């Protein structure tokens, strides 16, 4: 229809000027694309082996530093696992492997390192609480002046005097309702919660890494197909340009082809930019500097696998994390109940006491030893109010567990639906690919008969390449959903 319409139209006198403008636009796009790709290549080939200087953290000893970033240098790090480094470098010879990056993320991710530090802090609290079971020993020195107090008539000694004393005091709690033991239970439950928090954070980091990695692989796939599509589009545009000069086609069809050409080049530019953004995001997760990417240039497409549905909400990470919160609230409740218990202490002291002089003589030495029993009276009311608050904390923890389990179950269901949708989309793309192959074969068979020309063949070849790209992108999306589901435990 376009060719018939073009034959009836007269040739415009300003066609030569328009053709020069089109050629100038093409040259500008080519120059911009070439400069960007050249800049990206220079950035990737730049060998920056210098290690980043770790930032200092000011504290009491002045020795703490931020963890060093992962560098592109192949030098071994003191204290590192050499066998794991050798295996990682073997796996990365062909490109960036997802499993190697996951292992690096678990070791170097700032978020995971923060959770590991919180876990170590929680573990160090156990011996601190247990030390409370031991008797306490304190040294005491005091000087008291009773000049002002002696002016009162009610004082037994009206003459001014002062006292000087020194010695040792000791206390040992024999019974307090097993409060210390229950405090240890609270800290142990907090350690358990910190461990599950670390596990959930690891899942979160790996899920984010997997999502970015497959985004980079998809972008890399587009950059493999788009230059081939661009070459066909160039050839097709050259044919349309010749037809335009002879008046076989109109300028509308030529302009549409030109816009398609510019759209493909814009996609190449966006893909190159998206790949750099993905590397920057992965570099943040790995705590890596830019030289880390100098080792390899391509991302390795992960292998497909058969996904098995073994997710159990009752034994999931969210359920265990929520149960840890419930255990903490219940253990705190038991600790508060010890406020009703009397406290029995063994008290002892030894020292010297003198009057109106500072003396270290043998005379005046004192030694005391006794028992102290403290029974709460008004504190029982306060303890009951604390128990009411603790019961609300238990209810809150139970609701939090339900929320966590429900959220993870919904996340698993959503990812599973996306997996089913990706599988159906892949089947549809395969059907469309087969139809496009048949159409291309029919057009090629009819081309020698004069029914179609070279531009029609090129147009169908371009569509075939796009269909192959869509099939590969859909397949990568299917594999990504399997890896995402496999992380939900």
Long-range contacts (C-beta under 8 A, 24 or more apart in sequence): 2-249, 2-250, 2-252, 2-253, 3-248, 3-249, 5-250, 6-243, 6-247, 6-248, 6-249, 6-250, 6-253, 7-247, 7-248, 9-247, 9-250, 11-247, 15-244, 15-245, 18-251, 19-241, 19-244, 19-245, 22-241, 22-254, 22-258, 25-258, 25-262, 26-258, 26-261, 29-262, 29-265, 32-269, 33-265, 33-268, 33-269, 36-269, 36-272, 37-272, 40-272, 40-276, 44-293, 44-294, 44-297, 45-294, 46-294, 47-72, 47-291, 47-294, 48-72, 48-289, 48-290, 48-291, 48-294, 49-73, 49-291, 50-291, 51-289, 52-289, 67-108, 67-110, 67-113, 67-287, 69-287, 69-288, 69-289, 69-292, 70-104, 70-108, 70-286, 70-287, 70-288, 70-289, 70-292, 71-288, 71-289, 71-291, 71-292, 72-289, 72-291, 72-292, 72-293, 72-294, 72-295, 73-291, 74-295, 92-295, 92-296, 94-296, 94-298, 94-300, 95-296, 95-297, 95-298, 95-299, 95-300, 96-213, 96-296, 96-298, 96-299, 96-300, 97-300, 98-210, 98-213, 98-300, 98-302, 98-483, 99-302, 101-209, 101-213, 101-282, 101-286, 102-206, 102-209, 102-210, 104-286, 104-288, 105-205, 105-206, 105-209, 105-285, 105-286, 106-202, 106-205, 106-206, 108-286, 108-287, 108-288, 109-205, 109-285, 109-286, 109-287, 110-287, 111-201, 111-204, 111-205, 112-198, 112-201, 112-202, 112-205, 113-287, 115-194, 115-197, 115-198, 115-201, 116-198, 118-194, 118-197, 118-198, 119-191, 119-194, 119-195, 119-197, 119-198, 122-187, 122-190, 122-191, 122-194, 123-191, 125-187, 125-190, 125-191, 126-184, 126-187, 126-188, 126-191, 129-180, 129-183, 129-184, 129-187, 130-180, 130-184, 132-173, 132-180, 132-183, 133-173, 133-180, 134-172, 135-170, 135-171, 135-172, 135-346, 136-170, 136-171, 136-172, 137-168, 137-169, 137-170, 138-168, 138-169, 138-170, 139-166, 139-167, 139-168, 139-169, 140-165, 140-166, 140-167, 140-168, 140-169, 140-351, 141-165, 141-166, 142-166, 143-358, 161-355, 161-356, 162-355, 162-356, 163-353, 163-354, 163-355, 163-356, 164-353, 164-354, 164-355, 164-357, 164-358, 164-359, 165-351, 165-352, 165-353, 165-354, 166-351, 166-352, 167-349, 167-350, 167-351, 167-352, 167-353, 167-366, 168-349, 168-350, 168-351, 169-347, 169-348, 169-349, 170-347, 170-348, 170-349, 171-345, 171-346, 171-347, 172-345, 172-346, 173-343, 173-344, 173-345, 174-344, 174-345, 174-346, 175-341, 175-342, 175-343, 175-344, 176-338, 176-341, 176-343, 176-344, 177-337, 177-338, 177-339, 177-340, 177-341, 177-342, 177-343, 178-338, 179-335, 179-338, 179-341, 182-331, 182-334, 182-335, 182-338, 183-335, 185-331, 185-334, 185-335, 186-328, 186-331, 186-332, 186-335, 189-324, 189-327, 189-328, 189-331, 190-328, 192-324, 192-327, 193-321, 193-324, 193-325, 193-327, 193-328, 196-317, 196-320, 196-321, 196-324, 197-321, 199-317, 199-321, 200-317, 200-318, 200-321, 203-317, 203-487, 203-488, 203-489, 205-285, 206-487, 207-484, 207-487, 208-285, 209-282, 209-285, 210-480, 210-483, 210-484, 210-487, 211-480, 211-484, 212-278, 212-281, 212-282, 212-285, 213-278, 213-282, 213-299, 213-302, 214-302, 214-476, 214-477, 214-479, 214-480, 214-483, 215-274, 215-278, 216-274, 216-275, 216-278, 216-279, 216-282, 216-299, 217-299, 217-301, 217-302, 217-476, 218-473, 218-476, 218-477, 219-271, 219-274, 219-275, 219-278, 220-275, 220-298, 220-299, 221-469, 221-472, 221-473, 221-476, 222-267, 222-271, 222-469, 222-473, 223-268, 223-271, 223-272, 223-275, 225-465, 225-466, 225-468, 225-469, 225-472, 226-264, 226-267, 226-268, 226-271, 226-469, 227-268, 228-465, 229-264, 229-462, 229-465, 229-466, 229-469, 230-261, 230-264, 230-265, 230-268, 232-458, 232-461, 232-462, 232-465, 233-257, 233-260, 233-261, 233-264, 233-462, 234-261, 235-458, 236-455, 236-458, 236-459, 236-462, 237-261, 239-453, 239-454, 239-455, 239-458, 240-455, 243-455, 301-476, 301-479, 302-479, 302-483, 304-475, 304-478, 304-479, 304-482, 305-482, 307-419, 307-482, 307-485, 307-486, 309-416, 311-412, 311-485, 311-488, 311-489, 313-405, 313-408, 313-409, 314-405, 316-405, 316-408, 316-409, 316-488, 316-489, 317-408, 317-489, 318-401, 318-404, 318-405, 318-407, 318-408, 319-401, 319-404, 319-405, 321-401, 321-404, 322-397, 322-400, 322-401, 322-402, 322-403, 322-404, 322-405, 323-401, 325-397, 325-400, 325-401, 326-394, 326-397, 326-398, 326-401, 328-397, 329-390, 329-393, 329-394, 329-396, 329-397, 330-394, 332-390, 332-393, 333-387, 333-390, 333-391, 333-393, 333-394, 336-383, 336-386, 336-387, 336-390, 337-383, 337-387, 339-376, 339-379, 339-380, 339-382, 339-383, 339-386, 340-376, 340-380, 340-383, 342-373, 342-374, 342-375, 342-376, 343-372, 343-373, 343-374, 344-371, 344-372, 344-373, 344-374, 345-371, 345-372, 345-373, 345-374, 346-370, 346-371, 346-372, 347-371, 347-372, 408-488, 411-488, 412-485, 412-488, 415-481, 415-484, 415-485, 415-488, 416-485, 418-481, 419-478, 419-481, 419-482, 419-485, 422-474, 422-477, 422-478, 422-481, 423-478, 425-474, 425-477, 425-478, 426-471, 426-474, 426-475, 426-478, 429-467, 429-470, 429-471, 429-474, 430-471, 432-467, 432-470, 433-464, 433-467, 433-468, 433-470, 433-471, 436-460, 436-463, 436-464, 436-467, 437-464, 440-464
